Amino acid sequence: MKISLIGSGNVATHLAQALNQHFAIVQIFSQNLVHAEQLAGLVGAHAINDVSQLEAVDVYIVAVSDRAIESMADQLAPYVQHALVLHTSGSVDIDVLKNASTHTGVLYPLQTFSKAKQVDFAQVPLLLEVAIESDREKLQHIASTLSTRIYHYSSAQRRSLHLAAVIACNFSNYLYTLANDYLDEQQVDFDLLKPLIVETAAKISHHAPHSVQTGPAVRGDLAVLDKHFDMLTDKAELQQLYELMSQGIINRHKA
Amino acid sequence: MKISLIGSGNVATHLAQALNQHFAIVQIFSQNLVHAEQLAGLVGAHAINDVSQLEAVDVYIVAVSDRAIESMADQLAPYVQHALVLHTSGSVDIDVLKNASTHTGVLYPLQTFSKAKQVDFAQVPLLLEVAIESDREKLQHIASTLSTRIYHYSSAQRRSLHLAAVIACNFSNYLYTLANDYLDEQQVDFDLLKPLIVETAAKISHHAPHSVQTGPAVRGDLAVLDKHFDMLTDKAELQQLYELMSQGIINRHKA
């Protein structure tokens, strides 16, 4: 099976190198020819910066930034018809590829990549989707050479996963920021909290999060809740958040 | 220096064993004599369940539940005058000991203890407070035999630390719960998020949390924020939280 990559960023770089163990990587396209050449050199492919130079291969993988995928697919359309065209994004629908080919799919590696850091692809969860059921086997075959952790999810499910990641990860980090800001103001060393924060996150590897909830809200300790609420009297944002989260915890554990 | 322990729970058990390496543990008081005897046996002390049997020692450590500390201190008053009386709680003021003795203090080990699990006390942060400055040296001496991580913080600072721990740890765990509940409903495996959650917490060991904030809010990606907001239309609590947290992140990074 012959594969070409559209893009030369972090995801394209890691994918091309991992796929090169099992497949022929034919061309690397990038608008920046120097970037295309750097990656092409690593995998024995040809670098191009003009889509009209694309050769016919079995699979094109569009690994560009989320907002560039759709226009890239439109540009590819005349050259990639009948091939399988994939994108690699967690938050973009499979539909945006529809102008490029009738055979489209998604190969989304759920991991943060940086160019410098080696990635053990075998441990990276891969989320797959195809527009036409008959393409599933081909995509599954490609994915199975990369990782043992393969999931078949729809675009809607990928979107839900992204939203859940924002809630569980981005918002947690914001809570750490709020705690850090507050402790700086009270001249208390934020370092003291770090082991507890790491332990809190580590615990959910082996327990459902609701089953390891601790703190005054789940204990129904109204004296502490009232005291904390008073301590935040002149901090409107923290106070509102404190009330909302505590009430949420109380409701979640009432059932 | 002679020390007696009031209490036979997790903190009392770990403290008594650690202190026994350097000091004579004279008596263990517990209302439940069997519990007192169990701990007394471990450290070569005498078990009592009647405060009037307390012998004169240099330091009494009150390691009982938060809400029992004040009434325990009142009961101790006739027997412990002139000795140093300590409690071990993060969320209780030093003042609640004032009826027991003029020499009072706090020795708060910032760690979750369970009876079964061994604790390496040398790594446990100890937060110290004294009511009278002249007692600081004695408390510092006791603490320094237990741990190298010693902090001198006021009752107000300990309270702030506790509030910050609720925000950073208890509320994070609630965010994990919300993400888990949401993904269950969307038939997406919550396990997929676990490595990201652990990595998010681990990152703050080496970076200020505000400097490693990621996600649509800090990128100012209004298209994604709007899409997520719409996805939560029939989930009032999640939607309100999403808006509050995203707005908070945007404001925090505007400066």
Interface residues (C-beta under 8 A of the other chain):
Chain A: S91 L110 Q111 T112 P125 Y151 Y153 A156 Q157 R159 S160 L161 L163 A164 A165 V166 I167 A168 C169 N170 F171 S172 N173 Y174 L175 Y176 T177 L178 A179 N180 D181 Y182 L183 Q186 Q187 V188 D189 F190 L192 L193 K194 P195 L196 I197 V198 E199 T200 A201 A202 K203 I204 S205 A208 P209 H210 V212 Q213 T214 G215 P216 A217 V218 V224 K227 H228 M231 L232 E237 L238 Q240 L241 Y242 L244 M245 G248 I249 R252
Chain B: S91 L110 Q111 T112 P125 L127 Y151 Y153 A156 Q157 R159 S160 L161 L163 A164 A165 V166 I167 A168 C169 N170 F171 S172 N173 Y174 L175 Y176 T177 L178 A179 N180 D181 Y182 L183 Q186 Q187 V188 D189 F190 L192 L193 K194 P195 L196 I197 V198 E199 T200 A201 A202 K203 I204 S205 A208 P209 H210 V212 Q213 T214 G215 P216 A217 V218 V224 K227 H228 M231 L232 E237 L238 Q240 L241 Y242 L244 M245 G248 I249 R252
